[in-house]
């Protein structure tokens, strides 16, 4: 039996140097700039497909 995974997709961590390096880094509050970069780095469709793939579990008895 294969059960679907209902885990939330987590956003990747963003290095503070990346925030300082983008044009909007100084214009936005740090938290919003980090969230914007993190969302841009995330492959939501790919992560969703990966989470939906069946995962076999093998146990030796």
C-alpha positions as CSV (number, residue, x, y, z in Angstrom):
1,X,0.0,0.0,0.0
2,X,1.3,3.4,-0.9
3,X,0.1,6.4,1.1
4,X,0.5,10.0,-0.3
5,X,2.9,12.3,1.6
6,X,1.2,15.3,3.0
7,X,4.3,17.2,4.1
8,X,4.7,20.9,3.6
9,X,7.3,22.1,1.2
10,X,10.0,24.0,3.1
11,X,11.7,27.0,1.6
12,X,15.5,26.8,1.3
13,X,17.7,28.9,3.6
14,X,19.2,32.0,2.0
15,X,22.6,33.3,2.8
16,X,22.7,36.9,4.0
17,X,25.3,37.7,1.3
18,X,22.7,36.8,-1.3
19,X,20.2,39.3,0.2
20,X,22.8,42.0,0.2
21,X,23.7,41.2,-3.4
22,X,20.3,41.7,-5.0
23,X,18.9,45.1,-6.0
24,X,15.9,45.0,-3.7
25,X,17.9,43.8,-0.7
26,X,18.2,47.3,0.8
27,X,14.7,48.4,-0.3
28,X,12.8,45.6,1.6
29,X,12.9,44.6,5.2
30,X,15.4,41.7,5.6
31,X,12.7,39.1,6.4
32,X,10.8,40.0,3.2
33,X,13.9,40.0,1.1
34,X,14.9,36.6,2.4
35,X,11.4,35.2,1.8
36,X,11.4,36.6,-1.8
37,X,14.8,35.0,-2.6
38,X,13.9,31.7,-0.9
39,X,10.6,31.5,-2.9
40,X,12.5,32.2,-6.1
41,X,15.0,29.4,-5.4
42,X,12.3,26.8,-4.8
43,X,11.1,24.4,-7.5
44,X,7.5,23.9,-6.2
45,X,6.4,21.7,-9.1
46,X,9.5,19.5,-8.9
47,X,9.3,19.2,-5.1
48,X,5.6,18.3,-5.3
49,X,6.3,15.6,-7.9
50,X,9.1,14.2,-5.8
51,X,6.9,14.0,-2.7
52,X,4.2,12.2,-4.6
53,X,6.5,9.4,-5.8
54,X,6.0,6.2,-4.0
55,X,8.7,5.3,-1.5
56,X,9.4,1.6,-1.0
57,X,10.3,0.4,2.5
58,X,12.3,-2.8,2.8
59,X,12.6,-4.5,6.2
60,X,14.5,-7.6,7.0
61,X,12.7,-9.9,9.4
